[in-house]
């Protein structure tokens, strides 16, 4: 596997992991459209580690608050700083972990990685994002995040197991539908990504067999650093320009991509 191919995969993963355009859909579409080989579990783990590092760095204050809350929970203190955030994040994570385990055990995940599925999911959930972004009044801030809203967003996150849906896209859609501001919806979505990405990287790491070769170390380092850098750039640009452009550019991109994928799939 060439370093150029690994760099391509890492940049795609980094740029699309936190944008509402579906990283899983893009990564699944690359081998289907180009005939290139699957990148394998080792690179999957590496790019997940890179994107995890980016979101933890960008939202380091919120992540530190949540970790403090987890520490308070473990020591029996239920009213310390960050406890509510920690409880909400854990509650939002449980549905996708259970659903992901079930899909993996049943082998359904392989059936979902097809161009028609990716194309339709990209198109349909892009339309839902546009609808949720435009409807009603959006005034809630992330500090108002309730356990009810966390569970509802966690249930919505389960849909992201279908390639093309977008984990960021569906959780932002849910947050906007619940009345959160654009920046706050993105902030909650990014924080929600930390436990699933951590769990996914840990699972893939246990499932794969690592061999300490020089080529393997070099490939892993390239994948981690490239995905970290690309994800950080994507986070910075999205959070900076959300107030000006909203989610409309991503919706337009998703509609165009979905139509192209469906055209290729059915012709």
Residue pairs with C-beta under 8 A, 6 or more apart in sequence:
1 37
1 39
1 40
1 43
1 219
3 218
3 219
3 222
5 36
5 39
6 39
6 43
6 219
6 222
6 223
6 226
7 222
7 226
8 30
9 27
9 30
9 39
9 43
9 47
9 223
10 43
10 46
10 47
10 50
10 222
10 223
10 224
10 225
10 226
10 227
10 230
11 226
11 227
11 230
12 23
12 26
12 27
12 30
13 23
13 26
13 27
13 47
13 48
13 50
13 51
13 227
13 230
13 231
14 47
14 50
14 51
14 54
14 226
14 227
14 228
14 229
14 230
14 231
14 232
14 233
14 234
15 230
15 231
15 233
15 234
16 22
16 23
16 26
16 234
17 23
17 51
17 168
17 193
17 197
17 227
17 231
17 234
18 51
18 54
18 55
18 168
18 189
18 190
18 193
18 231
18 234
18 235
18 238
19 166
19 168
19 234
19 238
19 250
20 129
20 166
20 168
20 169
20 172
20 173
20 247
20 250
20 254
21 122
21 166
21 168
21 169
21 250
21 253
21 254
21 257
22 118
22 121
22 122
22 160
22 163
22 164
22 165
22 166
22 167
22 169
22 254
23 166
23 167
24 160
24 163
24 164
24 165
24 166
24 167
25 118
25 121
25 122
25 163
25 164
25 165
25 166
27 39
28 113
28 118
28 163
28 164
29 115
29 118
29 261
30 36
31 37
31 38
32 113
32 114
32 115
33 115
33 264
40 208
41 204
41 207
41 208
42 208
42 210
42 216
42 219
42 220
43 219
43 220
43 223
44 204
45 201
45 204
45 205
45 208
46 219
46 220
46 223
46 224
46 227
47 223
47 224
47 226
47 227
48 197
48 200
48 201
48 204
48 227
49 201
49 224
49 227
50 223
50 224
50 225
50 226
50 227
50 228
50 229
50 231
51 197
51 227
51 228
51 231
52 194
52 197
52 198
52 201
53 224
53 228
54 227
54 228
54 229
54 231
54 232
54 235
55 190
55 191
55 193
55 194
55 197
55 231
55 235
56 63
56 194
57 232
58 190
58 232
58 235
58 236
58 239
59 187
59 190
59 191
62 85
62 142
62 187
62 191
63 191
63 194
65 81
65 82
65 85
66 82
66 85
66 86
66 89
66 191
66 194
67 82
67 86
68 80
68 81
68 82
69 80
69 81
69 82
69 83
69 84
69 85
69 86
69 87
70 82
70 86
70 90
72 78
72 79
72 80
72 81
72 82
72 83
72 86
73 83
73 86
73 87
77 83
84 145
84 147
85 145
85 191
87 147
87 150
88 145
88 146
88 147
88 149
88 150
89 150
89 191
89 192
89 194
89 195
90 195
91 147
91 150
91 151
91 154
92 150
92 151
92 153
92 154
92 157
92 192
93 154
93 192
93 195
93 196
93 199
94 154
95 151
95 154
95 155
95 157
95 158
96 154
96 157
96 158
96 160
96 161
96 196
97 196
97 199
99 158
99 161
100 161
100 196
100 200
103 109
103 112
103 161
109 161
112 161
112 162
112 163
113 163
114 265
115 261
115 262
115 264
115 265
116 262
116 265
116 266
117 162
117 163
117 164
118 163
118 164
118 261
119 164
119 258
119 259
119 260
119 261
119 262
119 265
120 164
120 258
120 262
121 162
121 163
121 164
121 165
121 258
122 164
122 166
122 254
122 257
122 258
122 261
123 254
123 255
123 258
123 259
123 262
124 258
125 159
125 164
125 165
125 166
125 169
125 170
125 173
125 254
126 169
126 250
126 251
126 254
126 255
126 258
127 251
127 255
128 170
128 173
129 169
129 172
129 173
129 176
129 247
129 250
129 251
129 254
130 247
130 248
130 251
132 172
132 173
132 174
132 176
132 177
133 173
133 176
133 182
133 246
133 247
133 248
133 251
135 176
135 177
136 179
137 179
138 176
138 179
138 180
138 181
138 182
138 185
139 179
139 181
140 178
140 179
140 180
140 181
140 184
141 180
141 181
141 184
142 180
142 184
142 187
142 188
142 191
144 180
145 188
149 175
149 178
149 180
152 174
152 178
153 171
153 174
153 175
153 178
153 188
153 189
153 192
154 192
156 170
156 171
156 173
156 174
157 167
157 170
157 171
157 174
157 192
157 196
159 165
159 170
160 166
160 167
160 169
160 170
160 171
164 258
166 254
167 189
167 193
167 196
168 186
168 189
168 190
168 193
169 250
169 254
171 185
171 188
171 189
171 192
172 185
172 186
172 189
172 247
175 184
175 185
175 188
175 189
176 182
176 185
180 188
182 242
182 243
182 246
182 247
183 239
183 242
183 243
186 238
186 239
186 242
187 239
190 235
210 216
